[in-house]
Amino acid sequence: MIEMTTKKNLKIALLGNPNSGKSSLFNHLTGLNQKVGNFPGVTVDKKIGKAGISDTIQADIIDLPGVYSLYPRSVDEQVVYDYLNDRKSEDFPDLLLVVADASNLKRNLFLYSQLYDLGIPLILVLTMTDIAQDHGLKLETGALQNILKVPVVLMNARTGKNLFRLRELIASETVHPGDYTFPVDELAPELIAELKAAFNLDNSAQALHLVHRYDQIAGLKKEQRELVRAIVKKHNFNSRALQVSETMNRYAFVDSVVAQVQSGQGKAAFSEKLDRILTHGVWGYLLFFLILFIVFQAIFSWASLPMDLIDQGFGALASLAEEHLPEGPFTSLLTEGIIAGLGGIIIFIPQIAILFAFIALLEESGYMARVMFIMDKFMRKFGMNGRSVVPLISGVACAVPAIMAARSIDNVKERLITIFVTPFMSCSARIPVYTVLIALVIPPVSYGGFINLQGLVLMLLYLAGFGMAVLTGVFMNKVMKVGGPKSFFILEFPTYKMPRWKNMLLTILEKVKSFTFEAGKVIMAISVVLWVLATYGPASKIEHGKEEAVFKAQMQNLSEEDTEHLVSSAALENSYAGHLGKFIEPVIRPLGFDWKIGIALITSFAAREVFVGTMATIYSIGDDAEETSVMERMRKELHPVTGEPFYNLPMGLSLLVFYAFAMQCMSTLAIVYRETKGFKWPLIQFFTMSGVAYLCSLIVFNLFS
């Protein structure tokens, strides 16, 4: 028994079903005082926040993954299971806050019964009582508290209502009654008694978990596993039969509680009526396609004005620096390296923000779960299931957390296929690349006053990534020999609700901050290194190249401005960066690329968005500071043989297709290595995606030439 008033710093774990309001409660309790790490040995997020409970009590709030049961079938559930069964850990909770959806009390109380029987002090937090009322359900909170023998508090997880009352309950003396929701010992009296004696346990439910999961429990020594195995054999233990019996007993308890505290038959909710349209076999797909169309139109149309303002701002800043600073290497580094690289990051923030705003809106409103449902039948044809949709859609933001999300897929083969194909989805890092190239080769025309051609091409690139993902899934499903049980896709639809605008804003700010500072650090570092490589080189070769450029300009009677541009290009071509690009040029020339693009292909392997910073730096060398727009510099680039614009439709489409399919991200390969526990799949993934990108790019270039 634990008396809470003696504690100065509490460990409090938040548990509940998915979509129960648990994460919102975590945000209300901790505010911005939180951090995200990983549980030991796995890539599951570990969210911990500090919360002030009273003048004398502080608490570490641990937001555990949402689960339906303590018998694990996924990595998330295994993490929760291990955490609650490691009672010797310094992170073991003093108190559980069990968050339950009042509009679906029966399902939520099943997990509560499992947690209660572990004997850990807990408080039951009921959320979504307003939705329960809308459904015609009435709940007697006082009766519920008397039956369960634990504190019960009604919370609005969206607004934080009754948060003060919750803090009062946490600060008060909370002692577990010490009984069980049903006679646990009667399931297997002799077996449970022997296990409790052998392992010095005082909790029968914990003994049950031990006998069910002794082969998977983290931290159990080999001799302890052998001891449990001997006891199991002695009593002819049947794990499946006992678990079925336990489940039936728990639901009998839950049914009894619900019958006593809840009244009303319920009525068809607005969500159910809307689902008849949004999950329809035809209309559901059409509406989803329409939503995607709107998103990609908005990314180009809405972001154009702020992007132009940012572009002009950095142009003015570079011009100001050039006017007021003395001519020399430092000024050149500042204007052509740092400011150009920084501008290549900041200019894309409006588009990144719009993309994440739409993703957050779809998740907050409850629509994303419907997308998973309608896509399940479709995805099974390609070796995946409805749960694969979460990583694939998340991959539109970033492949790293998207691949981590695949851990919820039980079937090993489906999980591996999903991990393998997710990087084909066009992530937010590709947006800067797409934006520059589309603006260069696709005219900014509109049809019917609302269909933007550039936005349409952007959408087609995203659809091409999805198409390649599912085609690769078909191939892998046929050739992979990895086995596993057939998976079943079970999903509970959250009710439709108005988005929490504050949460949406925080999500957008977090993602933009992540892009700006995480990707920005890489881009800035590479921009500075590239400036050095593009400015310096073998002195004799640079001088010889400049002399040839001057001679060529004199022979062609070029103007002074054109002569300077030709000399700058010659110096760049003979720099260290130029030699690097020339080294791989023979390989990429069939795709329509030159040595300058070759430099960008190499550097952007660190992160796809580095392409823009690289091109901004390369095309800044020797140019006027006023022309800081990378698109303007690239637009002026001429083909050395034909004299026509180098970035024409065939070359632009070829480069777009290459970046749509290529594996240009070290972080993605690193997370695949962690998730698959070896180099095999990352290497296969890298060479497969690179090969697909090269072949498709070659076809597109020759098709449009």
C-alpha positions in Angstrom: 0.0 0.0 0.0 1.3 3.5 -0.9 0.3 6.7 0.9 0.5 9.5 -1.6 0.8 12.3 1.0 4.3 11.0 1.9 5.6 11.5 -1.6 7.4 14.7 -2.7 7.8 13.5 -6.3 5.4 11.1 -7.8 5.6 8.8 -10.8 2.2 8.9 -12.5 1.4 6.8 -15.6 -1.4 7.7 -18.0 -3.1 4.7 -19.5 -6.2 4.2 -21.7 -7.5 3.0 -25.0 -6.5 4.8 -28.2 -8.7 7.9 -28.9 -9.8 8.2 -25.3 -8.4 11.7 -24.7 -5.3 10.5 -22.9 -2.7 12.6 -24.8 -4.9 15.7 -24.4 -5.0 15.2 -20.7 -1.2 14.8 -20.7 -0.9 18.1 -22.5 -3.1 19.8 -19.9 -1.2 18.4 -17.0 2.3 19.1 -18.3 1.8 22.1 -20.6 5.1 22.7 -22.5 7.2 21.0 -19.8 7.5 17.7 -21.6 10.1 15.7 -23.6 10.0 12.8 -25.9 12.5 9.9 -25.8 12.3 6.1 -26.4 11.6 3.2 -24.1 14.8 1.1 -23.7 15.5 -1.2 -26.6 12.6 -0.1 -28.8 11.6 2.9 -30.9 8.3 3.5 -29.2 7.9 7.1 -28.1 8.3 7.7 -24.4 6.6 11.0 -23.5 7.4 12.4 -20.0 6.3 15.7 -18.6 6.6 17.5 -15.3 3.5 18.6 -13.5 2.9 20.6 -10.4 0.2 18.8 -8.3 0.3 21.0 -5.2 2.7 23.2 -3.3 4.4 20.2 -1.9 4.0 17.6 -4.7 5.6 17.4 -8.1 4.9 14.6 -10.5 6.6 12.9 -13.5 3.7 12.2 -15.9 4.4 9.3 -18.2 2.1 9.1 -21.3 2.1 5.4 -22.2 0.9 4.2 -25.7 -2.8 3.7 -26.1 -3.8 0.0 -25.7 -7.0 -2.1 -25.5 -5.6 -4.9 -23.3 -2.5 -5.9 -21.2 -2.0 -9.0 -23.3 0.3 -7.7 -26.0 0.0 -8.3 -29.7 2.0 -5.2 -30.8 5.2 -3.5 -29.8 3.2 -0.7 -28.2 1.2 -3.1 -26.0 4.4 -5.0 -25.2 6.0 -1.8 -23.9 3.0 -1.1 -21.6 3.1 -4.7 -20.4 6.8 -4.7 -19.6 6.5 -1.3 -17.9 3.8 -2.4 -15.5 5.4 -5.7 -14.7 8.8 -4.4 -13.8 8.1 -3.4 -10.2 11.7 -3.1 -9.3 12.3 -0.3 -11.8 12.8 3.2 -10.5 10.3 4.4 -13.1 7.5 2.1 -11.8 4.4 4.3 -11.2 3.1 5.3 -7.8 -0.3 6.0 -9.4 -2.2 5.2 -12.5 -4.5 7.6 -14.2 -6.8 5.4 -16.3 -8.5 7.4 -19.0 -11.8 6.0 -20.2 -14.3 7.2 -22.8 -17.7 7.5 -21.1 -19.5 7.1 -24.4 -18.1 3.6 -24.8 -17.8 2.6 -21.1 -18.0 -1.2 -21.7 -15.0 -1.4 -23.9 -12.9 1.0 -21.8 -13.7 -0.7 -18.5 -12.1 -4.0 -19.7 -8.6 -2.4 -19.6 -9.5 -0.7 -16.3 -10.3 -4.1 -14.8 -6.9 -5.5 -15.8 -5.1 -2.5 -14.4 -7.1 -2.5 -11.1 -6.3 -6.1 -10.5 -2.6 -5.4 -10.6 -3.0 -3.7 -7.2 -1.5 -0.3 -8.2 -3.3 2.8 -6.8 -5.3 4.4 -9.6 -7.8 7.1 -10.4 -10.4 6.6 -13.1 -10.7 9.7 -15.4 -13.9 9.8 -17.5 -13.7 11.8 -20.7 -16.2 12.5 -23.5 -19.2 12.7 -21.2 -20.7 15.3 -23.6 -20.6 12.8 -26.4 -22.2 10.2 -24.2 -25.1 12.7 -23.5 -25.4 13.3 -27.2 -25.8 9.6 -27.7 -28.7 9.5 -25.1 -26.6 7.8 -22.4 -26.8 8.8 -18.7 -24.1 8.0 -16.2 -24.3 7.9 -12.4 -20.8 8.9 -11.4 -21.4 8.4 -7.7 -22.7 4.9 -8.1 -19.7 4.1 -10.4 -17.3 5.3 -7.8 -18.9 3.2 -5.0 -18.9 0.1 -7.1 -15.3 0.4 -8.4 -14.0 1.6 -5.0 -11.6 4.1 -6.6 -11.8 7.9 -7.1 -13.7 8.9 -10.3 -13.4 12.3 -11.9 -15.2 13.7 -14.9 -12.8 15.5 -17.3 -13.2 17.4 -20.5 -9.9 16.4 -22.0 -10.3 19.0 -24.8 -10.8 22.0 -22.5 -9.2 20.8 -19.3 -12.4 21.2 -17.2 -12.1 19.7 -13.7 -8.3 19.6 -13.9 -8.1 21.2 -10.5 -10.3 18.4 -9.1 -8.0 15.8 -10.6 -5.0 17.5 -9.0 -6.8 17.4 -5.6 -7.4 13.6 -6.0 -3.8 13.0 -6.9 -2.6 14.9 -3.9 -5.0 13.2 -1.5 -4.2 9.8 0.1 -5.0 7.2 -2.5 -4.8 3.6 -1.3 -5.7 0.5 -3.4 -8.6 -1.5 -1.7 -6.6 -4.7 -2.2 -9.3 -6.9 -3.8 -10.0 -7.9 -7.4 -12.7 -7.2 -9.9 -13.5 -11.0 -9.9 -12.1 -14.1 -8.0 -8.8 -14.3 -9.9 -7.4 -17.1 -7.8 -10.3 -19.4 -8.7 -9.1 -19.5 -12.4 -6.2 -21.8 -11.4 -5.9 -21.9 -7.5 -3.0 -24.4 -7.2 -1.0 -22.9 -10.1 -1.4 -19.3 -8.9 -0.5 -20.2 -5.3 2.7 -22.0 -6.3 3.8 -19.2 -8.5 3.2 -16.6 -5.8 5.2 -18.6 -3.4 8.0 -19.3 -5.8 8.4 -15.7 -6.9 7.4 -14.0 -3.6 4.4 -12.3 -5.2 1.4 -10.9 -3.3 -0.7 -10.2 -6.4 -2.6 -13.0 -8.2 -3.1 -11.1 -11.4 0.6 -10.5 -11.6 1.1 -14.3 -11.2 -1.3 -14.9 -14.1 0.6 -12.5 -16.3 3.8 -14.3 -15.4 2.5 -17.7 -16.4 1.0 -16.4 -19.6 4.1 -14.5 -20.8 7.1 -15.9 -19.0 8.9 -16.4 -22.4 8.4 -12.7 -23.3 8.7 -10.8 -20.0 11.8 -8.5 -20.1 14.3 -9.0 -17.3 13.3 -12.5 -16.3 16.4 -14.7 -15.9 16.9 -18.0 -17.6 16.6 -20.0 -14.4 13.3 -18.2 -13.5 11.9 -19.0 -17.0 12.8 -22.7 -16.4 11.1 -22.6 -13.0 7.8 -21.2 -14.5 8.0 -23.8 -17.3 8.3 -26.6 -14.8 5.3 -25.3 -12.8 3.3 -24.9 -16.0 4.1 -28.5 -17.0 3.3 -29.8 -13.5 -0.2 -28.3 -13.6 -1.0 -29.0 -17.3 -1.5 -25.3 -17.8 -3.5 -24.3 -21.0 -2.7 -20.6 -21.5 -5.3 -20.0 -24.2 -8.2 -21.6 -22.3 -7.3 -19.7 -19.1 -7.1 -16.4 -21.0 -10.5 -17.0 -22.5 -12.0 -17.8 -19.1 -10.4 -14.6 -17.7 -11.7 -12.5 -20.5 -15.3 -13.8 -20.0 -15.0 -13.1 -16.2 -13.8 -9.6 -16.9 -16.6 -8.8 -19.4 -19.2 -10.2 -16.9 -17.8 -7.8 -14.3 -17.9 -4.9 -16.8 -21.5 -5.8 -17.9 -22.6 -5.8 -14.3 -21.0 -2.4 -13.7 -22.4 -0.7 -16.8 -25.9 -2.1 -16.1 -25.9 -0.4 -12.7 -24.4 3.0 -13.6 -25.5 3.7 -17.2 -29.1 4.2 -18.5 -30.5 5.0 -21.9 -30.5 3.0 -25.1 -28.4 5.4 -27.1 -29.2 6.7 -30.5 -27.6 6.8 -33.9 -25.0 9.6 -33.7 -24.2 12.1 -36.4 -20.9 10.3 -36.9 -22.7 7.1 -37.9 -24.8 8.9 -40.4 -21.8 10.7 -41.9 -19.9 7.4 -42.0 -22.5 6.0 -44.4 -21.1 8.4 -47.0 -17.4 8.7 -46.0 -16.9 4.9 -45.8 -19.0 4.1 -48.8 -17.4 1.8 -51.4 -17.6 4.5 -54.1 -18.2 7.9 -52.5 -15.6 7.3 -49.8 -12.8 7.0 -52.3 -14.0 9.9 -54.4 -14.3 12.2 -51.4 -10.8 11.1 -50.2 -9.4 11.9 -53.7 -11.2 15.3 -53.6 -9.6 16.1 -50.2 -6.2 15.3 -51.6 -6.8 17.5 -54.6 -7.7 20.4 -52.3 -4.7 19.9 -50.1 -2.2 20.0 -53.0 -3.9 22.9 -54.7 -3.7 24.8 -51.4 0.0 24.1 -51.0 0.8 26.0 -54.2 -2.0 28.6 -54.2 -2.1 29.7 -50.6 1.7 29.7 -50.0 2.7 31.8 -53.1 2.3 35.2 -51.4 4.2 34.5 -48.2 6.9 32.7 -50.2 7.3 35.7 -52.5 7.6 38.0 -49.4 10.2 35.7 -47.8 12.1 35.6 -51.1 12.1 39.4 -51.4 13.2 39.7 -47.8 16.3 37.5 -48.2 17.1 39.3 -51.4 17.1 42.6 -49.6 19.1 41.2 -46.8 21.8 39.9 -49.1 21.9 43.1 -51.0 22.2 45.1 -47.8 25.1 42.9 -46.6 26.9 43.3 -49.9 26.5 47.1 -49.9 27.7 47.7 -46.3 30.3 45.0 -45.8 33.8 45.2 -47.4 34.4 43.0 -50.4 36.2 39.8 -49.5 35.8 36.1 -48.6 33.7 36.8 -45.5 31.1 38.9 -47.4 31.0 36.3 -50.1 30.5 33.5 -47.6 27.7 35.5 -45.9 25.8 36.5 -49.0 26.4 33.4 -51.2 26.7 30.7 -48.6 24.9 31.5 -45.4 22.1 33.9 -46.5 21.5 31.8 -49.7 21.4 28.6 -47.7 19.1 30.1 -45.0 16.8 31.5 -47.6 16.6 28.0 -49.2 15.2 26.8 -45.8 12.8 29.6 -44.7 11.1 30.1 -48.1 9.4 26.7 -47.8 8.0 27.1 -44.3 4.5 28.3 -45.7 4.1 25.1 -47.7 5.3 22.9 -44.9 2.9 24.6 -42.5 0.0 24.2 -44.9 0.7 20.5 -45.4 0.9 19.8 -41.7 -2.2 21.9 -41.0 -4.2 19.6 -43.3 -2.8 16.4 -41.8 -3.5 17.7 -38.3 -7.0 18.7 -39.3 -7.8 15.2 -40.7 -6.5 13.5 -37.6 -8.1 15.9 -35.1 -11.5 15.7 -36.8 -11.6 11.8 -36.8 -11.5 11.4 -40.6 -8.1 9.7 -40.8 -9.5 6.5 -39.1 -12.1 6.3 -41.9 -9.4 6.5 -44.5 -7.7 3.5 -42.9 -11.0 1.6 -43.0 -11.8 2.2 -46.6 -8.3 1.4 -47.7 -8.0 -1.9 -45.8 -9.6 -4.0 -48.5 -7.6 -2.2 -51.2 -4.3 -2.6 -49.4 -4.7 -6.3 -48.8 -4.3 -6.9 -52.6 -0.8 -5.5 -52.2 0.5 -7.5 -49.3 -0.5 -4.9 -46.6 -3.6 -4.1 -44.6 -5.6 -1.1 -43.3 -3.0 -0.4 -40.6 -0.4 0.1 -43.3 -2.3 3.2 -44.3 -1.1 5.0 -41.1 2.6 4.7 -42.0 1.9 5.5 -45.7 -0.1 8.6 -44.9 2.4 9.6 -42.2 5.1 9.2 -44.8 3.7 12.3 -46.5 5.1 14.1 -43.5 8.2 12.2 -42.7 9.3 8.6 -43.4 11.1 8.2 -40.0 8.1 8.3 -37.7 6.0 6.6 -40.4 8.2 3.6 -40.4 8.1 3.5 -36.6 4.3 3.5 -36.9 4.4 0.2 -38.7 5.2 -1.6 -35.4 1.4 -1.7 -34.8 1.1 -4.3 -37.6 1.1 -7.8 -36.1 1.9 -9.8 -39.2 5.7 -9.9 -39.8 5.4 -10.0 -43.6 2.9 -7.1 -43.8 5.0 -5.1 -41.5 8.2 -5.6 -43.5 6.5 -4.7 -46.8 5.0 -1.6 -45.2 8.5 -0.5 -43.9 10.0 -1.2 -47.3 7.6 0.8 -49.4 6.8 3.7 -47.1 9.8 5.8 -48.3 8.2 5.9 -51.8 5.6 8.2 -50.3 6.6 11.8 -51.0 7.6 13.3 -47.6 7.6 17.0 -46.7 11.3 17.1 -47.4 10.6 16.6 -51.1 8.3 19.7 -51.2 11.2 22.2 -51.6 12.6 20.1 -54.5 9.2 19.7 -56.1 8.4 23.4 -55.7 11.6 24.7 -57.4 11.4 22.2 -60.3 7.7 22.5 -60.9 8.0 26.4 -60.9 10.8 26.1 -63.4 9.2 23.7 -66.0 5.4 23.9 -65.4 3.7 27.1 -66.4 1.6 28.8 -63.6 -1.7 28.5 -65.5 -5.2 27.7 -64.1 -8.2 26.0 -65.6 -11.7 26.9 -64.7 -10.4 29.5 -62.3 -9.6 27.0 -59.6 -7.5 24.1 -61.0 -3.9 25.1 -60.7 -1.7 23.2 -63.2 1.3 23.3 -60.8 -0.7 22.0 -57.9 -2.1 19.3 -60.2 1.5 18.1 -61.1 2.4 18.2 -57.4 -0.6 15.9 -56.7 0.4 13.5 -59.5 3.9 13.2 -58.0 2.4 12.2 -54.7 0.1 9.7 -56.4 3.1 8.3 -58.4 4.8 7.7 -55.1 1.8 5.9 -53.7 1.4 3.9 -57.0 5.1 2.8 -56.8 4.6 1.8 -53.2 1.7 -0.5 -53.9 3.4 -2.0 -57.0 6.5 -2.8 -55.0 4.2 -4.2 -52.3 2.7 -6.6 -54.9 6.2 -7.8 -56.0 7.4 -8.3 -52.4 4.2 -10.1 -51.4 4.9 -12.7 -54.1 8.7 -13.1 -53.6 9.0 -12.8 -49.7 8.9 -16.1 -47.9 8.5 -14.6 -44.4 5.5 -16.3 -42.7 3.2 -15.3 -39.9 -0.4 -15.6 -38.8 -3.1 -14.0 -40.9 -3.8 -10.5 -39.7 -7.1 -9.0 -38.8 -7.8 -5.3 -39.0 -9.9 -4.2 -36.1 -10.5 -0.4 -35.8 -12.7 1.7 -33.6 -14.0 4.9 -35.3 -13.5 8.0 -33.1 -16.5 10.4 -33.2 -16.3 13.3 -35.5 -15.4 16.5 -33.6 -14.3 20.0 -34.0 -10.5 20.2 -34.1 -8.7 21.5 -31.1 -7.3 24.6 -32.7 -4.7 25.1 -30.0 -3.5 21.5 -30.4 -3.4 21.9 -34.2 -1.4 25.2 -33.8 1.1 23.5 -31.5 1.5 20.6 -33.9 2.1 22.9 -36.8 4.6 25.0 -34.8 6.4 21.8 -33.7 6.7 20.4 -37.2 7.8 23.7 -38.7 10.3 24.1 -35.8 11.6 20.6 -36.5 12.0 21.3 -40.2 13.7 24.6 -39.7 16.1 23.6 -37.0 16.7 19.9 -37.7 16.8 20.0 -41.5 18.0 23.6 -41.3 21.2 22.7 -39.4 22.1 20.1 -42.0 21.3 22.5 -44.9 23.3 25.3 -43.4 26.3 23.2 -42.6 26.3 21.7 -46.1 25.7 25.2 -47.6 28.9 26.5 -45.9 30.9 23.5 -46.9 29.7 23.7 -50.5 30.5 27.4 -50.6 34.1 26.5 -49.7 34.2 23.6 -52.2 32.6 25.8 -54.9 34.8 28.8 -54.3 38.2 27.2 -54.0 40.0 24.5 -56.0 43.3 23.8 -57.7 44.6 27.4 -58.4 46.2 26.6 -61.8 43.0 24.9 -63.1 40.8 27.8 -61.9 43.1 30.4 -63.5 43.3 28.4 -66.8 39.5 28.0 -66.8 39.0 31.8 -66.3 41.5 32.6 -69.1 39.6 30.3 -71.5 36.3 31.9 -70.5 37.6 35.4 -71.2 39.0 34.3 -74.6 35.7 32.7 -75.5 33.8 35.8 -74.5 36.1 38.0 -76.6 35.6 35.7 -79.6 31.8 35.9 -79.2 31.8 39.7 -78.4 29.9 39.1 -75.2 28.9 42.0 -72.9 30.8 42.7 -69.7 28.0 41.2 -67.6 27.9 38.0 -69.8 31.7 37.8 -69.6 31.6 37.9 -65.8 28.9 35.2 -65.7 31.0 33.0 -68.0 34.2 33.5 -65.9 32.2 32.7 -62.7 30.9 29.5 -64.3 34.4 28.5 -65.4 35.7 29.0 -61.9 32.9 26.9 -60.4 33.5 24.2 -62.9 37.1 23.9 -62.0 36.5 24.1 -58.2 36.6 21.2 -55.8 32.8 21.0 -56.1 33.0 21.0 -59.8 35.4 18.1 -59.9 33.1 16.1 -57.6 30.1 16.8 -59.9 32.2 15.9 -63.0 33.2 12.6 -61.4 29.6 11.3 -61.5 28.4 13.2 -64.5 28.9 10.3 -67.0 26.5 8.2 -64.9 23.7 10.8 -64.7 24.1 12.3 -68.2 21.6 9.9 -69.8 19.0 11.3 -67.4 19.6 14.8 -68.7 21.5 15.9 -65.6 24.8 17.8 -65.5 27.7 18.0 -63.0 25.9 20.8 -61.0 22.9 18.5 -60.4 25.4 15.7 -59.6 26.7 17.8 -56.7 23.2 18.2 -55.4 22.4 14.5 -55.7 25.4 13.7 -53.6 24.8 16.3 -50.9 21.0 15.7 -50.7 21.6 12.1 -49.6 22.0 13.7 -46.1 18.4 14.9 -46.5 16.3 15.5 -49.7 15.6 19.1 -49.0 19.4 19.8 -49.1 19.0 19.8 -52.9 17.6 23.3 -52.8 20.3 24.7 -50.4 22.9 23.1 -52.6 21.5 24.6 -55.8 21.1 28.0 -54.1 24.8 27.9 -53.1 26.1 26.7 -56.4 24.1 29.3 -58.4 25.0 32.0 -55.9 28.7 31.8 -56.7 29.6 34.9 -58.7 26.0 36.2 -59.1 24.6 39.4 -57.8 23.1 39.3 -54.4 19.9 41.0 -55.5 19.1 37.8 -57.4 18.8 35.5 -54.4 16.0 33.4 -55.7 17.4 30.0 -56.6 14.6 29.6 -59.2 15.7 32.8 -61.0 19.3 31.6 -61.2 18.4 28.2 -62.4 16.0 29.7 -64.9 18.9 31.6 -66.5 21.0 28.5 -66.8 21.6 27.6 -70.5 22.5 24.3 -72.1 26.2 24.4 -73.1 25.5 22.8 -76.5 22.1 24.0 -77.6 22.2 27.4 -75.9 18.5 26.9 -74.8 17.3 26.9 -71.2 18.9 23.9 -69.5 15.9 23.4 -67.2 13.4 22.4 -69.8 10.4 20.1 -69.6 12.2 16.8 -70.2 15.0 17.4 -67.8 12.7 18.9 -65.2 10.3 16.0 -65.3 13.2 13.5 -65.2 14.6 15.2 -62.1 11.2 15.3 -60.4 10.7 11.6 -61.0 14.1 10.8 -59.7 13.5 12.6 -56.4 10.0 11.1 -56.2 11.4 7.5 -56.1 15.1 7.7 -55.0 16.2 6.9 -51.5 17.8 10.2 -50.6 17.7 10.1 -46.9 20.2 8.7 -44.4 17.8 9.0 -41.5 15.3 6.7 -43.2 17.9 4.1 -43.8 19.0 4.4 -40.1 15.4 3.8 -38.8 14.9 0.9 -41.1 18.1 -0.6 -39.7 16.7 -0.2 -36.2 13.3 -1.5 -37.0 14.5 -4.6 -38.9 17.6 -5.2 -36.7 20.1 -5.6 -39.5 21.6 -4.2 -42.7 19.8 -6.5 -45.0 16.6 -4.6 -45.6 18.2 -1.1 -45.6 20.6 -2.2 -48.3 18.0 -3.9 -50.4 15.7 -0.8 -50.0 18.5 1.6 -51.0 19.5 -0.2 -54.2 15.9 -1.0 -55.1 14.7 2.6 -54.8 17.8 4.0 -56.5 17.4 1.5 -59.4 13.7 2.3 -59.8 14.4 6.1 -59.7 17.2 5.8 -62.3 15.1 3.6 -64.7 11.9 5.8 -64.4 13.9 9.0 -64.8 15.6 7.6 -67.9 12.3 6.6 -69.4 10.7 10.0 -68.7 13.6 12.0 -70.1 13.6 10.0 -73.4 9.8 10.0 -73.6 9.5 13.8 -73.4 12.7 14.7 -75.3 
